[in-house]
Amino acid sequence: MGTCHPNDCVPNASVQSPGTSALTNGETLHPDNEVVWESPLSEMVGTTSGSEPPESEASLQRRLEDSLARHGERHPDTILAVNSLAVLLQSLGKHQQAEPLLQRALKSNEETKGAQHPDTLVSLSNLAMLLQAMGKHREAEPLCRRALANKEKLLGPHHPDVLTSLNNLAAVLKAMGKHQEAELLYRRALDGKEVTLGSTHQSTLTSVNNLAVLLQAMGKHREAEPLFRRALEGKESTLGPSHTSTLISMDNLAMLLKAMGKHQEAEPLLRRALKNRETALGQTHPNTLSTLKNLGGLLQAMGKHREAEPLLQKALEYRENTLGPTHPDTLSSLNDFAMLLNTMGKHDAAEPLLRHALSGRDALLGPYHPDTLVSLNDLAVLLKAMGQHDEAEPLLKRALECREKTLGSTHPDTLTSTNHLAVLLKAMGRLKEAEQFYRRALEGREVTLGPTHPDTLASLNNLAMLLQATGKHREAEPLLKRAMDGCKATLGESHPDTLTSLNNFSMLLNAMDQHSEAESLLRGALLSSEAMLGHTHPNTLASLNNLAVVLQAQSKQGEAEHFYRRALEGRSATLGSSHPDTLNSINNLAMLLQAMGVHEEAEALLRLAVDGCKATLGPSHPNTLTAVGNLESLLEVTRDAQAANPPFLGQTTPPRLGSPLEPPRLGSQLGSPLERLQKLQSMQPHLQQQQPQQ
């Protein structure tokens, strides 16, 4: 029985140097796909066969009551009815109602059949996997270990049920962040299935898929890719291209390719999977909606926000109608749609959706469930983007404390919360506290995930940029270089994360007055970004802005103006005129024009920036206050100039000077996204005060 894991992406936890729209490494809390674990993560008994329509909750409840009245609590029919009702409730997302039923079934089996009876072990496994789904990993682990030990004793090490229990324990360990032990168990399960069932058996291919999913979570993308391809090819040849299991593998391979930055290869796979699922299962089937949601997430990562929006909205609406408004999958879609709106700068629209997702998950799953903590974290990120730092801080601290309590201090999710809190503290100007949390996140990730894991490289980047912001350029330089080299080695020269690191390293060189070297690196990064992501991707536009900053630092004002205008035009067309990044570009261009003495146009742009920031971010947002300060300073300069040199009657504004610019050479437009950095611009780059920081 496959279980779809929600696609809960935490927006980028990134820092940015003031005065730039610096691309920064971001991170995801969970793999950015709805991974389907195809092997029965629980060995649910009492369900109907695939050809029979499933019984309703009311029907199963009546069957249970009838069996109780006729046979009593411990009769096999009663135990089966209890288990069947629990299975259905779990499938409906009613975990808290299912748990006491599975506890009841386990107790009855133990009392009537003994601790090592196969039915007892099935009940044990069922309860363990429900607890895992509820985020109660520490409770699930001993149950999984007990089931595995008893099955090995009863059936031998190579029995299919033993291999399934290996998979179940590995899944729990993966959720707990114990990746190394989980990998050993997944490999043992795979080896056992290859020996007993053969390399092309469906159960073997399922183990191949699950091992690949784990390797992806460990950042071992290159090891995961051939396994995902093997699973897909094996299923296509044995089951056909439209079989449900084949389409699951197609989805998973596509989302790995997304994580690897191979977005153009991922998109046709997802579109093919979506078309086949709509044909075979219908538009509202849960698996169809998972693929629809994944495609929307891919388009969002590619910067195609307006194309992604209707897909994610459609997935949300279908899930609400099919599963109900409080089903975990519906709340997952609600959370994702809200974070897309956040990325698009539609903060006011996103906030009530995120609050609804948080309250729904809290009520349904409990305050400590991983999905609840995802929504808690995402709401805090949104509030930070809105400048509401004081409200965001207690939410992030609560998420961190809950994860430390339930997962431990070194779990990847806990370290993600640590990093997010550091991001907020930096934004609040509490740099010493921020540095402590950045270092804690980095040290934990190096130990738990390894020095070359993408999240570890993200922490390197974030700590380096904090050091840069505090003027510790020499200390920041080796960290950023290590992050850049790590991305090249782990992800490849053309991966979006690698290009991001190159951007950040270039901006550090610019801050260290190594302008020529910074310019050369940025021009190369821009060409690669245009080729890899497309001309209108938000990160390509940020590269344009960064190059303009470096050119302005070298007094190449005419060329800087050209790139600032390109960034502004691209952001206006792609993100909209009221998006925070667009307003940032308006501000940046205005400050350059002020430095060039073109005060009239600069004033008009700054008034647009002020009005836009007030409308989009609110009057007290830091960016709004910065824009207001910039406008006031410009007006003061203008008044002083007029007082010192009153114009003669009929005097006109002098013409602007500067030679015409040749447009830069552009790479071919290939269109592809930045995987874990898709929401980077929503993290609110600082508007420049007076002029871009050099």
GUVEX-678721 format. One record per residue (C-alpha): residue in one letter; x, y, z. Coordinates in steps of 0.2 Angstrom, whole numbers, plus 5000, padded with zeros to 4 digits. Example, Ala and Ser with C-alpha at 12.3 -4.5 7.8 and 13.67 -1.06 7.14 Angstrom:
<rs>
["a" [5062 4978 5039]];
["s" [5068 4995 5036]];
</rs>
This chain:
<rs>
["m" [5000 5000 5000]];
["g" [5008 5016 4995]];
["t" [5008 5031 5006]];
["c" [5010 5049 4998]];
["h" [5021 5060 5009]];
["p" [5016 5078 5008]];
["n" [5026 5090 4998]];
["d" [5031 5102 5012]];
["c" [5044 5114 5006]];
["v" [5051 5126 5018]];
["p" [5055 5142 5009]];
["n" [5073 5147 5007]];
["a" [5082 5150 5023]];
["s" [5095 5162 5016]];
["v" [5104 5178 5020]];
["q" [5108 5192 5009]];
["s" [5121 5206 5009]];
["p" [5113 5223 5010]];
["g" [5111 5232 4994]];
["t" [5111 5217 4983]];
["s" [5098 5204 4977]];
["a" [5111 5191 4981]];
["l" [5106 5173 4976]];
["t" [5108 5162 4991]];
["n" [5108 5144 4995]];
["g" [5091 5139 5002]];
["e" [5084 5123 5008]];
["t" [5070 5111 5009]];
["l" [5063 5103 5024]];
["h" [5058 5087 5015]];
["p" [5061 5080 4998]];
["d" [5053 5091 4986]];
["n" [5041 5078 4980]];
["e" [5027 5067 4985]];
["v" [5037 5051 4987]];
["v" [5027 5035 4986]];
["w" [5034 5021 4996]];
["e" [5026 5007 4986]];
["s" [5031 4992 4997]];
["p" [5017 4990 5011]];
["l" [5024 5001 5024]];
["s" [5011 4993 5035]];
["e" [5004 4975 5032]];
["m" [4986 4980 5033]];
["v" [4974 4966 5034]];
["g" [4955 4967 5033]];
["t" [4955 4978 5018]];
["t" [4945 4974 5002]];
["s" [4953 4968 4986]];
["g" [4957 4980 4972]];
["s" [4942 4975 4962]];
["e" [4929 4977 4977]];
["p" [4923 4995 4982]];
["p" [4929 5000 4999]];
["e" [4917 5000 5013]];
["s" [4912 5016 5020]];
["e" [4916 5022 5038]];
["a" [4898 5020 5044]];
["s" [4897 5002 5036]];
["l" [4913 4996 5045]];
["q" [4907 5004 5061]];
["r" [4891 4994 5060]];
["r" [4901 4978 5056]];
["l" [4911 4981 5071]];
["e" [4896 4984 5082]];
["d" [4888 4968 5075]];
["s" [4903 4957 5078]];
["l" [4905 4964 5096]];
["a" [4887 4960 5099]];
["r" [4888 4942 5092]];
["h" [4905 4936 5096]];
["g" [4913 4948 5109]];
["e" [4929 4958 5109]];
["r" [4942 4944 5106]];
["h" [4933 4935 5092]];
["p" [4944 4935 5076]];
["d" [4930 4943 5066]];
["t" [4929 4957 5079]];
["i" [4948 4959 5078]];
["l" [4947 4960 5059]];
["a" [4933 4973 5060]];
["v" [4943 4983 5072]];
["n" [4958 4983 5061]];
["s" [4948 4986 5045]];
["l" [4940 5002 5052]];
["a" [4957 5008 5058]];
["v" [4964 5005 5041]];
["l" [4951 5016 5033]];
["l" [4952 5030 5046]];
["q" [4971 5031 5043]];
["s" [4968 5032 5024]];
["l" [4956 5047 5028]];
["g" [4969 5055 5038]];
["k" [4960 5052 5055]];
["h" [4975 5046 5064]];
["q" [4970 5050 5081]];
["q" [4954 5040 5079]];
["a" [4964 5025 5071]];
["e" [4977 5024 5085]];
["p" [4966 5017 5099]];
["l" [4958 5004 5087]];
["l" [4975 4998 5082]];
["q" [4980 4997 5100]];
["r" [4965 4987 5104]];
["a" [4968 4975 5089]];
["l" [4986 4972 5095]];
["k" [4981 4969 5113]];
["s" [4967 4957 5107]];
["n" [4979 4947 5096]];
["e" [4992 4946 5110]];
["e" [4980 4940 5122]];
["t" [4971 4927 5111]];
["k" [4986 4921 5099]];
["g" [5002 4926 5108]];
["a" [5016 4938 5105]];
["q" [5024 4929 5091]];
["h" [5008 4924 5081]];
["p" [5009 4931 5063]];
["d" [4992 4941 5066]];
["t" [5000 4949 5081]];
["l" [5015 4954 5072]];
["v" [5004 4961 5058]];
["s" [4995 4972 5071]];
["l" [5012 4977 5078]];
["s" [5018 4983 5061]];
["n" [5001 4992 5058]];
["l" [5002 5001 5074]];
["a" [5020 5006 5071]];
["m" [5017 5013 5054]];
["l" [5002 5023 5060]];
["l" [5013 5030 5074]];
["q" [5026 5035 5061]];
["a" [5013 5044 5050]];
["m" [5008 5053 5066]];
["g" [5026 5059 5068]];
["k" [5028 5048 5084]];
["h" [5044 5041 5077]];
["r" [5052 5037 5094]];
["e" [5036 5026 5099]];
["a" [5036 5018 5082]];
["e" [5054 5012 5082]];
["p" [5054 4999 5096]];
["l" [5038 4992 5089]];
["c" [5046 4990 5072]];
["r" [5062 4982 5080]];
["r" [5051 4970 5090]];
["a" [5041 4965 5074]];
["l" [5057 4962 5064]];
["a" [5066 4952 5078]];
["n" [5051 4941 5080]];
["k" [5048 4938 5062]];
["e" [5066 4934 5059]];
["k" [5065 4921 5073]];
["l" [5049 4914 5066]];
["l" [5051 4915 5048]];
["g" [5070 4916 5044]];
["p" [5080 4931 5038]];
["h" [5075 4930 5019]];
["h" [5056 4928 5021]];
["p" [5046 4941 5012]];
["d" [5038 4947 5028]];
["v" [5055 4949 5036]];
["l" [5061 4960 5021]];
["t" [5045 4970 5023]];
["s" [5049 4973 5041]];
["l" [5066 4978 5036]];
["n" [5059 4991 5025]];
["n" [5047 4997 5038]];
["l" [5061 5000 5051]];
["a" [5071 5008 5038]];
["a" [5057 5020 5034]];
["v" [5055 5025 5053]];
["l" [5074 5027 5055]];
["k" [5074 5038 5039]];
["a" [5061 5049 5047]];
["m" [5071 5051 5063]];
["g" [5086 5056 5053]];
["k" [5096 5040 5056]];
["h" [5101 5039 5038]];
["q" [5116 5028 5039]];
["e" [5107 5014 5049]];
["a" [5092 5016 5037]];
["e" [5103 5014 5022]];
["l" [5110 4998 5029]];
["l" [5093 4991 5031]];
["y" [5086 4996 5014]];
["r" [5101 4988 5006]];
["r" [5099 4972 5016]];
["a" [5081 4972 5011]];
["l" [5085 4974 4992]];
["d" [5099 4961 4993]];
["g" [5087 4949 5000]];
["k" [5073 4952 4987]];
["e" [5086 4951 4973]];
["v" [5091 4933 4979]];
["t" [5074 4927 4984]];
["l" [5063 4935 4971]];
["g" [5074 4941 4957]];
["s" [5080 4958 4951]];
["t" [5065 4962 4940]];
["h" [5052 4957 4953]];
["q" [5040 4971 4958]];
["s" [5044 4970 4976]];
["t" [5063 4971 4972]];
["l" [5060 4986 4961]];
["t" [5050 4994 4976]];
["s" [5065 4991 4987]];
["v" [5076 4999 4973]];
["n" [5064 5014 4973]];
["n" [5064 5016 4992]];
["l" [5083 5015 4993]];
["a" [5084 5029 4980]];
["v" [5072 5040 4990]];
["l" [5084 5038 5005]];
["l" [5099 5042 4995]];
["q" [5090 5058 4988]];
["a" [5087 5063 5006]];
["m" [5105 5061 5010]];
["g" [5110 5072 4995]];
["k" [5117 5057 4986]];
["h" [5108 5062 4970]];
["r" [5120 5054 4958]];
["e" [5119 5037 4967]];
["a" [5100 5039 4967]];
["e" [5097 5043 4949]];
["p" [5102 5026 4942]];
["l" [5091 5017 4955]];
["f" [5076 5027 4950]];
["r" [5079 5024 4932]];
["r" [5081 5005 4935]];
["a" [5065 5005 4945]];
["l" [5056 5015 4931]];
["e" [5063 5004 4916]];
["g" [5059 4988 4925]];
["k" [5041 4993 4928]];
["e" [5039 4999 4911]];
["s" [5045 4983 4904]];
["t" [5035 4972 4915]];
["l" [5019 4982 4919]];
["g" [5018 4994 4905]];
["p" [5020 5013 4904]];
["s" [5003 5017 4911]];
["h" [5003 5006 4926]];
["t" [5000 5015 4943]];
["s" [5017 5008 4949]];
["t" [5026 5014 4934]];
["l" [5019 5031 4935]];
["i" [5025 5032 4953]];
["s" [5042 5029 4948]];
["m" [5041 5041 4934]];
["d" [5035 5054 4947]];
["n" [5050 5050 4958]];
["l" [5063 5051 4945]];
["a" [5056 5068 4939]];
["m" [5057 5075 4956]];
["l" [5075 5069 4958]];
["l" [5079 5077 4942]];
["k" [5072 5093 4949]];
["a" [5083 5092 4964]];
["m" [5098 5089 4952]];
["g" [5093 5105 4942]];
["k" [5088 5095 4927]];
["h" [5071 5103 4926]];
["q" [5069 5102 4907]];
["e" [5071 5083 4908]];
["a" [5059 5083 4923]];
["e" [5045 5093 4916]];
["p" [5040 5081 4901]];
["l" [5041 5066 4913]];
["l" [5028 5074 4925]];
["r" [5017 5080 4911]];
["r" [5017 5062 4904]];
["a" [5013 5055 4921]];
["l" [4999 5068 4924]];
["k" [4991 5064 4907]];
["n" [4992 5045 4910]];
["r" [4985 5047 4927]];
["e" [4971 5058 4922]];
["t" [4966 5045 4908]];
["a" [4968 5030 4919]];
["l" [4962 5036 4936]];
["g" [4953 5052 4933]];
["q" [4957 5070 4937]];
["t" [4952 5069 4955]];
["h" [4961 5053 4960]];
["p" [4974 5056 4974]];
["n" [4988 5050 4964]];
["t" [4983 5061 4950]];
["l" [4982 5076 4962]];
["s" [5000 5071 4968]];
["t" [5007 5073 4951]];
["l" [4997 5089 4948]];
["k" [5005 5096 4964]];
["n" [5022 5090 4959]];
["l" [5021 5098 4942]];
["g" [5015 5115 4950]];
["g" [5030 5114 4962]];
["l" [5042 5111 4947]];
["l" [5035 5126 4938]];
["q" [5036 5136 4953]];
["a" [5055 5131 4954]];
["m" [5057 5136 4936]];
["g" [5051 5154 4940]];
["k" [5034 5151 4931]];
["h" [5024 5156 4945]];
["r" [5009 5162 4935]];
["e" [5008 5145 4927]];
["a" [5011 5136 4943]];
["e" [4997 5145 4952]];
["p" [4982 5138 4943]];
["l" [4989 5120 4945]];
["l" [4992 5121 4964]];
["q" [4975 5130 4966]];
["k" [4967 5116 4956]];
["a" [4975 5102 4966]];
["l" [4969 5111 4982]];
["e" [4951 5113 4976]];
["y" [4950 5095 4970]];
["r" [4957 5088 4987]];
["e" [4945 5099 4996]];
["n" [4931 5092 4986]];
["t" [4937 5074 4986]];
["l" [4945 5071 5003]];
["g" [4938 5085 5013]];
["p" [4945 5101 5020]];
["t" [4954 5094 5035]];
["h" [4962 5079 5026]];
["p" [4981 5079 5028]];
["d" [4984 5080 5009]];
["t" [4971 5095 5008]];
["l" [4981 5104 5021]];
["s" [4997 5100 5012]];
["s" [4990 5108 4996]];
["l" [4984 5123 5006]];
["n" [5001 5125 5014]];
["d" [5010 5124 4997]];
["f" [4998 5136 4988]];
["a" [5000 5148 5002]];
["m" [5019 5147 5000]];
["l" [5018 5150 4981]];
["l" [5008 5166 4985]];
["n" [5021 5171 4997]];
["t" [5034 5168 4983]];
["m" [5024 5179 4972]];
["g" [5024 5193 4985]];
["k" [5005 5191 4988]];
["h" [5008 5191 5007]];
["d" [4991 5196 5012]];
["a" [4983 5182 5002]];
["a" [4995 5169 5009]];
["e" [4994 5173 5028]];
["p" [4976 5167 5031]];
["l" [4979 5151 5021]];
["l" [4994 5147 5031]];
["r" [4985 5151 5047]];
["h" [4971 5139 5042]];
["a" [4984 5126 5037]];
["l" [4992 5127 5054]];
["s" [4976 5127 5064]];
["g" [4970 5112 5054]];
["r" [4986 5102 5056]];
["d" [4987 5106 5074]];
["a" [4969 5100 5077]];
["l" [4971 5085 5066]];
["l" [4989 5079 5069]];
["g" [4994 5087 5085]];
["p" [5006 5101 5090]];
["y" [5021 5090 5088]];
["h" [5018 5082 5071]];
["p" [5031 5086 5058]];
["d" [5018 5093 5046]];
["t" [5011 5105 5060]];
["l" [5029 5111 5063]];
["v" [5031 5114 5044]];
["s" [5016 5125 5044]];
["l" [5022 5134 5060]];
["n" [5039 5137 5052]];
["d" [5032 5143 5035]];
["l" [5020 5155 5044]];
["a" [5035 5162 5053]];
["v" [5044 5164 5037]];
["l" [5030 5173 5029]];
["l" [5029 5185 5044]];
["k" [5047 5188 5042]];
["a" [5044 5193 5024]];
["m" [5031 5205 5030]];
["g" [5042 5213 5042]];
["q" [5033 5206 5057]];
["h" [5049 5200 5066]];
["d" [5042 5200 5084]];
["e" [5028 5189 5079]];
["a" [5039 5177 5069]];
["e" [5052 5174 5082]];
["p" [5041 5165 5095]];
["l" [5034 5154 5081]];
["l" [5052 5149 5075]];
["k" [5057 5146 5093]];
["r" [5042 5135 5096]];
["a" [5046 5125 5080]];
["l" [5064 5122 5086]];
["e" [5059 5117 5103]];
["c" [5046 5105 5097]];
["r" [5058 5097 5085]];
["e" [5072 5096 5098]];
["k" [5060 5087 5110]];
["t" [5052 5075 5097]];
["l" [5067 5072 5085]];
["g" [5083 5077 5094]];
["s" [5095 5091 5092]];
["t" [5104 5083 5077]];
["h" [5089 5078 5066]];
["p" [5089 5087 5049]];
["d" [5073 5095 5053]];
["t" [5079 5102 5069]];
["l" [5094 5109 5061]];
["t" [5083 5117 5048]];
["s" [5073 5126 5062]];
["t" [5090 5131 5069]];
["n" [5095 5139 5053]];
["h" [5078 5148 5050]];
["l" [5080 5156 5068]];
["a" [5097 5162 5063]];
["v" [5090 5170 5047]];
["l" [5077 5179 5057]];
["l" [5089 5185 5071]];
["k" [5100 5192 5057]];
["a" [5086 5201 5050]];
["m" [5082 5208 5067]];
["g" [5100 5215 5069]];
["r" [5104 5202 5082]];
["l" [5120 5197 5073]];
["k" [5129 5188 5088]];
["e" [5114 5177 5092]];
["a" [5112 5174 5073]];
["e" [5130 5168 5071]];
["q" [5128 5156 5086]];
["f" [5113 5147 5078]];
["y" [5122 5147 5060]];
["r" [5137 5139 5068]];
["r" [5126 5126 5077]];
["a" [5117 5122 5061]];
["l" [5133 5120 5051]];
["e" [5141 5109 5064]];
["g" [5126 5098 5066]];
["r" [5124 5096 5047]];
["e" [5142 5092 5045]];
["v" [5140 5078 5058]];
["t" [5123 5072 5053]];
["l" [5122 5074 5034]];
["g" [5141 5075 5029]];
["p" [5152 5089 5023]];
["t" [5146 5089 5005]];
["h" [5127 5087 5008]];
["p" [5117 5102 5000]];
["d" [5110 5107 5016]];
["t" [5128 5108 5024]];
["l" [5134 5118 5009]];
["a" [5119 5130 5012]];
["s" [5124 5132 5030]];
["l" [5142 5136 5024]];
["n" [5134 5149 5013]];
["n" [5123 5157 5026]];
["l" [5137 5158 5039]];
["a" [5148 5166 5027]];
["m" [5136 5179 5022]];
["l" [5133 5184 5040]];
["l" [5152 5186 5042]];
["q" [5152 5196 5026]];
["a" [5138 5207 5033]];
["t" [5148 5210 5049]];
["g" [5163 5215 5039]];
["k" [5173 5199 5042]];
["h" [5177 5197 5024]];
["r" [5193 5187 5026]];
["e" [5184 5174 5037]];
["a" [5169 5173 5025]];
["e" [5180 5170 5010]];
["p" [5185 5152 5013]];
["l" [5168 5147 5018]];
["l" [5160 5154 5002]];
["k" [5174 5146 4992]];
["r" [5171 5129 5000]];
["a" [5152 5130 4997]];
["m" [5155 5135 4979]];
["d" [5168 5121 4976]];
["g" [5157 5108 4986]];
["c" [5142 5113 4974]];
["k" [5153 5110 4959]];
["a" [5159 5093 4965]];
["t" [5142 5087 4972]];
["l" [5130 5094 4960]];
["g" [5139 5099 4944]];
["e" [5146 5115 4936]];
["s" [5129 5120 4929]];
["h" [5118 5116 4944]];
["p" [5107 5131 4949]];
["d" [5115 5129 4967]];
["t" [5132 5130 4960]];
["l" [5128 5146 4950]];
["t" [5120 5153 4966]];
["s" [5137 5150 4975]];
["l" [5146 5158 4961]];
["n" [5135 5173 4963]];
["n" [5138 5175 4981]];
["f" [5156 5173 4980]];
["s" [5157 5186 4967]];
["m" [5147 5198 4978]];
["l" [5160 5195 4992]];
["l" [5174 5199 4980]];
["n" [5165 5215 4976]];
["a" [5163 5219 4994]];
["m" [5182 5216 4996]];
["d" [5185 5229 4982]];
["q" [5190 5215 4970]];
["h" [5178 5222 4957]];
["s" [5186 5216 4941]];
["e" [5187 5198 4947]];
["a" [5169 5200 4953]];
["e" [5163 5207 4937]];
["s" [5171 5193 4927]];
["l" [5163 5179 4938]];
["l" [5146 5187 4937]];
["r" [5146 5189 4919]];
["g" [5149 5170 4917]];
["a" [5136 5166 4930]];
["l" [5124 5177 4921]];
["l" [5126 5168 4905]];
["s" [5125 5151 4913]];
["s" [5109 5156 4922]];
["e" [5101 5163 4906]];
["a" [5105 5146 4898]];
["m" [5101 5135 4913]];
["l" [5086 5144 4920]];
["g" [5080 5156 4906]];
["h" [5080 5175 4904]];
["t" [5065 5178 4915]];
["h" [5069 5167 4930]];
["p" [5069 5177 4946]];
["n" [5087 5171 4949]];
["t" [5093 5176 4932]];
["l" [5085 5193 4936]];
["a" [5094 5194 4952]];
["s" [5110 5190 4943]];
["l" [5107 5205 4932]];
["n" [5105 5216 4948]];
["n" [5121 5209 4955]];
["l" [5131 5213 4940]];
["a" [5123 5231 4940]];
["v" [5129 5233 4958]];
["v" [5147 5228 4953]];
["l" [5147 5239 4938]];
["q" [5141 5254 4948]];
["a" [5155 5251 4961]];
["q" [5167 5253 4946]];
["s" [5159 5269 4941]];
["k" [5152 5261 4925]];
["q" [5136 5270 4927]];
["g" [5129 5269 4910]];
["e" [5132 5250 4909]];
["a" [5125 5248 4927]];
["e" [5109 5257 4922]];
["h" [5107 5245 4907]];
["f" [5107 5230 4918]];
["y" [5096 5238 4932]];
["r" [5083 5242 4919]];
["r" [5084 5225 4912]];
["a" [5081 5218 4929]];
["l" [5067 5230 4933]];
["e" [5058 5226 4916]];
["g" [5060 5207 4919]];
["r" [5054 5208 4937]];
["s" [5039 5218 4932]];
["a" [5034 5206 4918]];
["t" [5037 5190 4928]];
["l" [5033 5194 4946]];
["g" [5022 5209 4944]];
["s" [5024 5228 4948]];
["s" [5020 5226 4966]];
["h" [5031 5211 4970]];
["p" [5045 5215 4983]];
["d" [5059 5211 4971]];
["t" [5052 5223 4958]];
["l" [5051 5237 4971]];
["n" [5069 5233 4975]];
["s" [5074 5235 4957]];
["i" [5064 5252 4956]];
["n" [5074 5258 4972]];
["n" [5090 5252 4965]];
["l" [5088 5261 4948]];
["a" [5082 5276 4957]];
["m" [5098 5277 4968]];
["l" [5109 5275 4953]];
["l" [5100 5289 4944]];
["q" [5102 5300 4959]];
["a" [5121 5297 4959]];
["m" [5121 5301 4940]];
["g" [5112 5318 4944]];
["v" [5096 5312 4935]];
["h" [5085 5318 4950]];
["e" [5068 5320 4942]];
["e" [5067 5302 4936]];
["a" [5075 5296 4952]];
["e" [5061 5305 4962]];
["a" [5047 5298 4952]];
["l" [5054 5280 4954]];
["l" [5057 5282 4973]];
["r" [5039 5288 4974]];
["l" [5033 5272 4965]];
["a" [5044 5262 4977]];
["v" [5037 5270 4993]];
["d" [5019 5268 4987]];
["g" [5022 5250 4982]];
["c" [5031 5245 4998]];
["k" [5017 5253 5008]];
["a" [5003 5244 4999]];
["t" [5012 5227 4998]];
["l" [5023 5226 5014]];
["g" [5014 5239 5025]];
["p" [5020 5256 5032]];
["s" [5031 5249 5045]];
["h" [5041 5236 5035]];
["p" [5060 5239 5035]];
["n" [5060 5240 5016]];
["t" [5046 5253 5016]];
["l" [5055 5263 5029]];
["t" [5071 5262 5019]];
["a" [5062 5268 5003]];
["v" [5054 5282 5013]];
["g" [5072 5287 5019]];
["n" [5079 5287 5002]];
["l" [5065 5298 4995]];
["e" [5067 5310 5009]];
["s" [5086 5311 5006]];
["l" [5084 5314 4988]];
["l" [5071 5328 4991]];
["e" [5083 5336 5003]];
["v" [5097 5335 4991]];
["t" [5086 5343 4977]];
["r" [5081 5357 4989]];
["d" [5099 5361 4994]];
["a" [5104 5361 4975]];
["q" [5089 5373 4971]];
["a" [5093 5384 4985]];
["a" [5112 5385 4980]];
["n" [5108 5387 4961]];
["p" [5091 5395 4958]];
["p" [5087 5392 4940]];
["f" [5086 5406 4927]];
["l" [5069 5409 4919]];
["g" [5067 5396 4905]];
["q" [5081 5385 4910]];
["t" [5078 5367 4906]];
["t" [5085 5351 4913]];
["p" [5102 5347 4905]];
["p" [5103 5332 4894]];
["r" [5110 5316 4901]];
["l" [5127 5311 4896]];
["g" [5134 5294 4893]];
["s" [5138 5284 4877]];
["p" [5126 5271 4870]];
["l" [5128 5253 4877]];
["e" [5130 5238 4867]];
["p" [5118 5224 4874]];
["p" [5128 5210 4882]];
["r" [5129 5193 4874]];
["l" [5115 5182 4880]];
["g" [5115 5163 4881]];
["s" [5101 5153 4873]];
["q" [5084 5153 4883]];
["l" [5083 5136 4889]];
["g" [5071 5138 4904]];
["s" [5075 5128 4920]];
["p" [5074 5132 4938]];
["l" [5084 5133 4954]];
["e" [5078 5118 4964]];
["r" [5080 5122 4983]];
["l" [5081 5141 4980]];
["q" [5065 5144 4971]];
["k" [5058 5155 4985]];
["l" [5074 5164 4987]];
["q" [5067 5182 4982]];
["s" [5053 5180 4994]];
["m" [5066 5182 5008]];
["q" [5065 5201 5006]];
["p" [5082 5208 5000]];
["h" [5086 5224 5009]];
["l" [5083 5240 4999]];
["q" [5098 5250 4997]];
["q" [5101 5266 5007]];
["q" [5107 5280 4996]];
["q" [5116 5269 4984]];
["p" [5120 5250 4982]];
["q" [5132 5244 4995]];
["q" [5150 5241 4989]];
</rs>
